[in-house]
Amino acid sequence: GEEDCNGVIDEIHARGNASFEFADKKPFSIRLHEKTSVLGMEESKKWVLVANAFDETLSRNTIVTEMAKAMDMAFVPESEYVDLYIDGEYQGNYQIYEKVEIADGRVEIRDLDKEMKDINPNVDFEKLHSVEEEAGRFSAIKYLQIQNVPKDASDGYLLELDTTFRYSGEKCGFVSSRQQPVVVKGPEGVNREQVLNLATRYQYLEDALHSVNGYNEQTGLYYYDYLDINSFAQKYLLEEISKNLDANVSSFFIYVPEGDGKFYAGPVWDYDKT
C-alpha cells in the first residue's frame, strides 16, 4: 500500500441521531487543519465517517447513492470504504463521506456563508447564541443576532428536515405549523429576517401540498411554484424504492440555488436503515 494523505486533525467528534444514541459503533465528523483530498475525492477540511452500524451488509448507503448518480441527481456525495484505526485500535469498517455542505465539489450553490462573514468581519459566528421565539403561524423560529446581510439574501441556503431532538441542538431554523423542524445548515448563521423569509416560503409550500388540489389560496400559487418537480420526484422514487423510514422527516436535505427561488431536493444522505 501507499500513503494517500497525511495531515493534522483539528477536531473529531461523534455525530448522528439514532446511530449515536443506540449503536456502540459511533459515526464521527472530522475537521482537518488544511483542505485535503482523501482517496481521490475533492479536497476539503470536513469529512464524515459513517459507521453503517444498523446495516450488516454495509452496502445500503452505497446502493442508494449509486442509484442517485445513475438518475443524474445533483451533488451526490462521494465516499470510500475504510478500515478505521484510532490510536492503533481497530474500530471497524467505515465509509468516509464528503460532508453535505455548501462548498466547491460539494453543494455548489451561492456561498452566502462567505458573503455574510465578509460583511460582518468582527463577528465570531461560532460564539453567537441562538434567539428562539414564536412567530405567527410557525411553532418556533431560531436565529442569530447578525446585523449585516447581503441586499438579496433570498437564495444560497442548505436546509435539513430533521427530528425535534436534533433541531433543539441547532442554532438556526424553524418549526412549521404542522410541527416539522427545518434546520438551516448553510450559511453557518442567519438572522431573524432570513429565517422568517425561509419559513414563510416553506409554510406556503406546506399549505399547498396539504390542500385538496395542491393550490395555496392565500398566495394564488401551486405547490410546483415553490419546489423543483424533477428533483423531488427523483428523491421520492429513491425513498420509495429503498423504503426509507426517514423519508420527508429526518436527514432530508433541501437547497435553494440562485435563479428561480424554488426548493430543490437533495443531496441524498443517510440510508443505512432502508
C-alpha positions in Angstrom: 0.0 0.0 0.0 0.9 3.7 -0.3 0.3 6.7 1.8 -2.8 8.5 0.4 -2.7 11.6 2.7 -1.2 12.7 5.9 -2.3 15.7 8.0 -3.4 17.2 11.2 -7.0 16.6 12.6 -8.1 19.8 14.3 -11.4 18.3 15.6 -13.1 14.9 15.8 -16.5 14.3 17.5 -19.3 11.7 17.5 -22.3 12.6 15.3 -25.7 11.2 14.2 -29.1 10.6 15.6 -30.1 7.0 16.3 -26.7 5.8 15.2 -25.1 7.9 18.0 -27.7 7.1 20.7 -28.3 3.4 20.1 -25.2 2.0 18.4 -21.9 1.0 20.0 -20.1 1.8 16.8 -20.3 5.6 16.6 -20.1 7.7 13.5 -17.7 10.7 13.5 -17.2 14.1 12.0 -13.6 15.2 11.4 -12.2 18.6 10.6 -8.7 18.7 9.1 -6.3 21.5 9.6 -6.0 22.0 5.8 -8.1 21.1 2.8 -7.0 17.7 1.8 -8.0 15.2 -0.9 -8.9 11.8 0.6 -8.8 8.7 -1.5 -9.2 10.7 -4.7 -12.2 12.7 -3.5 -12.5 16.5 -3.8 -10.2 18.2 -1.2 -11.9 19.6 1.9 -11.4 20.2 5.6 -14.6 18.5 6.6 -15.3 14.7 6.4 -17.8 12.3 7.9 -17.0 8.7 9.0 -20.3 6.8 8.6 -20.4 3.7 10.7 -23.2 1.8 8.9 -24.0 0.4 12.4 -27.5 -0.7 11.6 -26.6 -2.3 8.2 -24.8 -5.6 8.5 -24.3 -5.6 4.7 -22.5 -2.2 4.8 -24.0 -1.6 1.4 -27.3 0.3 1.7 -25.8 3.8 1.6 -23.7 2.8 -1.4 -26.5 1.3 -3.3 -28.8 4.3 -2.9 -26.0 6.8 -3.7 -25.1 4.8 -6.9 -28.8 4.9 -7.8 -28.8 8.7 -7.3 -25.8 9.0 -9.6 -27.5 6.9 -12.2 -30.5 9.2 -12.1 -28.2 12.2 -12.5 -29.3 13.8 -9.3 -27.3 16.8 -8.2 -24.5 16.9 -5.6 -24.4 13.2 -4.7 -21.7 12.9 -2.1 -18.8 10.6 -2.8 -17.5 8.0 -0.4 -14.9 5.2 0.1 -14.8 2.2 2.4 -12.0 2.3 5.0 -10.9 0.2 7.9 -10.7 2.7 10.8 -8.0 2.7 13.5 -7.9 5.3 16.2 -4.7 5.3 18.4 -3.8 2.0 16.9 -7.1 0.3 17.9 -9.3 -1.1 15.2 -12.8 0.5 15.2 -14.3 -1.5 12.3 -15.2 -0.9 8.7 -16.5 2.7 7.9 -17.3 4.8 5.0 -15.6 8.1 4.7 -18.0 10.6 3.1 -17.9 14.0 1.7 -19.8 16.2 4.2 -23.1 17.7 2.9 -22.2 21.4 2.9 -22.1 24.4 0.6 -18.7 24.3 -1.0 -16.8 23.7 -4.2 -17.1 20.0 -5.0 -20.0 19.6 -2.5 -23.3 21.5 -2.8 -22.2 24.0 -5.4 -24.6 26.9 -4.9 -24.1 30.6 -3.9 -21.7 30.8 -1.0 -23.9 33.0 1.2 -21.9 32.0 4.3 -18.8 33.7 2.9 -20.8 36.8 1.9 -22.2 37.0 5.4 -18.8 36.7 7.1 -17.3 39.2 4.7 -19.7 42.0 5.6 -19.6 41.1 9.3 -15.7 40.9 9.7 -15.7 41.4 13.5 -18.4 38.8 14.3 -17.4 35.3 15.5 -20.4 33.3 14.2 -19.4 30.2 16.3 -19.7 32.2 19.6 -23.1 33.7 18.8 -26.1 32.2 20.8 -29.5 31.5 19.3 -32.5 33.6 19.9 -35.7 31.5 19.9 -39.3 32.8 19.6 -42.8 32.1 18.3 -43.7 33.9 15.2 -47.1 34.0 13.6 -48.2 30.5 12.3 -44.8 29.0 12.9 -44.4 27.0 16.1 -40.9 28.4 16.5 -38.0 30.2 14.8 -34.3 30.3 15.8 -31.8 32.8 14.5 -28.6 34.7 15.4 -28.5 38.4 16.0 -26.5 39.4 12.9 -26.7 43.0 11.8 -25.4 43.0 8.2 -27.0 40.9 5.5 -26.4 41.0 1.7 -29.1 43.0 -0.1 -30.6 40.0 -1.9 -30.4 37.1 0.5 -33.2 35.0 -0.8 -31.1 32.1 -2.1 -27.9 30.2 -1.2 -29.4 28.1 1.5 -29.0 24.4 2.6 -31.8 23.2 4.8 -32.4 19.9 6.5 -35.7 18.4 7.7 -34.9 16.7 11.0 -36.3 15.4 14.3 -37.3 17.7 17.2 -34.4 16.3 19.2 -31.8 17.1 16.6 -33.4 20.5 15.9 -33.1 21.5 19.6 -29.3 21.4 19.3 -29.0 23.5 16.2 -28.5 27.3 16.0 -30.9 28.4 13.3 -34.1 27.1 11.8 -37.9 27.0 12.2 -40.7 24.6 13.0 -43.7 24.7 10.6 -47.3 24.9 11.7 -47.5 21.1 11.2 -44.6 20.6 13.6 -41.9 19.8 11.0 -38.5 21.1 12.3 -36.3 22.6 9.5 -32.7 23.3 10.3 -30.6 25.9 8.4 -27.4 24.0 7.7 -25.9 26.7 5.5 -24.9 29.5 5.9 -23.5 28.9 9.4 -25.6 31.7 10.8 -28.7 33.6 9.6 -30.7 36.5 11.2 -34.3 36.8 12.0 -35.3 38.3 8.6 -33.6 35.5 6.7 -35.3 32.8 8.9 -38.7 34.4 8.5 -38.3 34.6 4.8 -37.4 30.9 4.5 -40.1 29.8 7.0 -42.8 31.7 5.1 -41.9 30.2 1.8 -41.7 26.7 3.3 -45.1 27.3 5.0 -46.7 28.4 1.7 -45.4 25.2 0.1 -46.6 23.0 3.0 -50.0 24.6 2.9 -50.2 24.0 -0.9 -49.1 20.3 -0.5 -51.8 19.7 2.2 -54.6 21.3 0.2 -57.1 19.3 -1.8 -55.8 20.4 -5.2 -52.2 21.5 -4.4 -53.2 25.1 -4.5 -52.4 27.8 -1.9 -55.5 30.1 -1.9 -53.5 32.7 0.2 -50.8 33.2 -2.4 -52.6 32.0 -5.6 -49.7 29.6 -6.4 -49.5 25.8 -6.7 -47.0 23.6 -4.9 -44.9 23.3 -8.0 -44.4 27.1 -7.9 -42.4 26.6 -4.7 -40.4 23.4 -5.5 -38.5 21.8 -8.3 -40.6 19.0 -9.6 -37.8 16.9 -11.1 -35.5 16.8 -8.0 -38.4 16.0 -5.7 -39.8 13.3 -8.0 -36.3 11.7 -8.1 -36.0 11.9 -4.3 -39.5 10.4 -3.9 -38.5 7.4 -6.1 -35.4 6.8 -4.1 -37.3 6.9 -0.8 -40.0 4.5 -2.1 -37.7 2.0 -3.8 -35.3 1.9 -0.7 -38.2 2.0 1.8 -36.5 4.8 3.7 -38.1 5.2 7.1 -36.6 8.7 7.5 -38.2 9.9 4.2 -39.6 13.5 4.4 -39.0 13.8 8.2 -35.3 13.4 9.0 -31.9 13.7 7.2 -33.8 15.1 4.3 -31.8 17.9 2.6 -33.2 20.8 0.6 -31.2 23.5 -1.1 -32.1 26.9 -2.6 -29.8 27.8 -5.5 -29.7 31.1 -7.4 -32.3 31.6 -10.1 -35.9 30.6 -9.6 -36.1 30.8 -5.8 -37.5 27.3 -5.5 -36.7 24.5 -3.1 -34.7 21.6 -4.6 -34.5 18.1 -3.0 -31.0 16.8 -2.2 -28.3 15.8 -1.7 -29.2 12.2 -0.8 -28.0 11.2 2.7 -28.4 8.6 5.4 -29.8 5.3 4.0 -28.3 2.8 6.4 -31.8 1.8 7.8 -33.5 1.5 4.5 
